Amino acid sequence: MCLNPAFGILAEAFSECTLMLRVVDAETDGRFGQQAHYEPGDAFMAILQKQQTDERTQGGGQYTREKYRIVVSAEIELSAGDVVRRESDGLTVRLTANTRDGAAPTASTLQIAKADCERWEIP
């Protein structure tokens, strides 16, 4: 996959990721809601960076999921709740924000967007 040449050395940090699509199964038992599974969707390049702040002690000591930040090219739009898998190691995250909310200003030479996400296991 080709990245914008304006990314320069930053392009080395990008790795191939896949948007995981939630597919609702046709057969449900009616008692436990919809049954669903995830299938690979579109591939794109992104940076998934682990956040260094430890938030596990907040909220009365309750454990929270590992926090990550995803950085994508501005033309890739991801929404809160989307699930992304990094192909190199299988790391899966779920977005907790929209990339359009973290987009670089239009005057920026580096057209990127970012969003927060959390480590997530596909059920």
Stockholm file with secondary structure:
# STOCKHOLM 1.0

chainA/1-123         MCLNPAFGILAEAFSECTLMLRVVDAETDGRFGQQAHYEPGDAFMAILQKQQTDERTQGGGQYTREKYRIVVSAEIELSAGDVVRRESDGLTVRLTANTRDGAAPTASTLQIAKADCERWEIP
#=GR chainA/1-123 SS CCCCGGGGGGGGGCEEEEEEEEEECSCCCSSSCCCEEEEEEEEEEEEEEECCCCCTTTTTTCCCCCEEEEEEETTCCCCTTCEEEETTTCCEEEESSCGGGGBCCTTCSSCEEEEEEEECCCC
#=GC SS_cons         CCCCGGGGGGGGGCEEEEEEEEEECSCCCSSSCCCEEEEEEEEEEEEEEECCCCCTTTTTTCCCCCEEEEEEETTCCCCTTCEEEETTTCCEEEESSCGGGGBCCTTCSSCEEEEEEEECCCC
//
